[in-house]
Amino acid sequence: MKKNDGRIKVLISGVCCLILTLGIARFAYTPMIPLMFEQAGLSKVMAGWLASINYIGYMLGALTATLVGNLLIKDRIYRTGLVLAVLTTFMMGLSDAPWLWAISRLLAGFSAAAGLLVGTGLMLNWLIRHNHRSEMGIHFSGVGLGIAFVALMVAATSGLNWSQQWLVLGLSGIVLAIPAWRWLPPPNTNGLTESGKALQDRPPSKRFLSLMMWVYFCGGFGFVISATYIVAIVEAQAALQGRGELAFLILGLCAAPACIIWDFISRRTGILNALLLAYMLHAVGIILPAWNDGLVSALLSASLYGFTFVGIVSIVLTMAGRFYPTKPAKLMGTLTMSYGVPQIIAPIIAGYLASVTGHYNGALYMASGFVVLGLFGIIAIKKWASSDIGLLSS
């Protein structure tokens, strides 16, 4: 296939992969929570546990991405993740048994890591190997498109019960899996770009890695509360009932172009300055619903959150992959493990806090506070380890 045709197909496969493994397998749970509260007997505490179990699966996937270096094995993991994403979505609608939901969320978490980490690594490797710019804004738009897609699907199938909605989402996943599977070529393992240049890894310093793991750990706390509960948070306000899916849709629509915009900001200001700005806006977006319970505040929060969380992920994972062009998922997996640990703990804490207080404000303050701590980590990198950015492969 022609060079540009190949690039377009690989990027489309990546977008479809993220819509499936992140949008459907992971994020469909968020707009479905209020309906499952009402129809399936899901409790706030159980909702938190299921979210945490999902991140245990995600952590297992991240660990796998870190430990497995063989690109051919990673290709199999990627394709296994596509299959799991479809199967686990169907599993959610087959029964109201919490044990089945738990298994589904665990395996869906693994599939999300296979798509976001292993899949992104394979695609970044392909782009670098074929002498394309190693920017992933178009690829990561699949996260936001996935969220918007799920919000529209849930709204369009509102006449169905909770179980039927999950099954419809599973059917849509089959359609997305086809280009995600077919249009990503098997990896080339010869260690050379298409022009004959050797791919060379440039590992960052231990200081840079330690600080970046702290930054991303704090980002994980900031991400997970709103990612899990934003629809429930909006629906819990008496004046905003019925607007939760709108907030989730706006979140996705703002996330979809965000990575392309953050690519541009990174080129103009530098990676660390772009990340610093993203964390500042992220903290504000998270805390807004705790400060004001109006519709404008809720929608502005969703907009800022969607625009920033996917930008943070895109900046960090693309940077990690560029340190290791021969095996991009290596550092992606390591950083994601630090991002994932708080995502196991935080939803459980948030679920218990909400069940005791009747609202999510405490959890939002906790999440925003950790993002602010992450800001200080970025400042520390700028002061003591910024030279590592100069090692990045272009």
HELIX and SHEET records of a PDB file:
HELIX    1   1 LYS A    3  LEU A   18  1                                  16    
HELIX    2   2 ILE A   19  ILE A   24  3                                   6    
HELIX    3   3 TYR A   29  GLN A   39  1                                  11    
HELIX    4   4 LYS A   44  LEU A   67  1                                  24    
HELIX    5   5 LEU A   71  LEU A   94  1                                  24    
HELIX    6   6 PRO A   98  ALA A  113  1                                  16    
HELIX    7   7 ALA A  114  GLY A  119  3                                   6    
HELIX    8   8 THR A  120  ARG A  129  1                                  10    
HELIX    9   9 GLY A  137  ALA A  156  1                                  20    
HELIX   10  10 TRP A  162  ARG A  182  1                                  21    
HELIX   11  11 LYS A  206  GLU A  235  1                                  30    
HELIX   12  12 ALA A  238  LEU A  240  5                                   3    
HELIX   13  13 GLY A  244  ALA A  255  1                                  12    
HELIX   14  14 ALA A  258  THR A  269  1                                  12    
HELIX   15  15 ILE A  271  TRP A  291  1                                  21    
HELIX   16  16 LEU A  295  PHE A  323  1                                  29    
HELIX   17  17 ALA A  329  THR A  357  1                                  29    
HELIX   18  18 ASN A  361  TRP A  384  1                                  24    
HELIX   19  19 SER A  386  LEU A  391  5                                   6    
END                                                                             
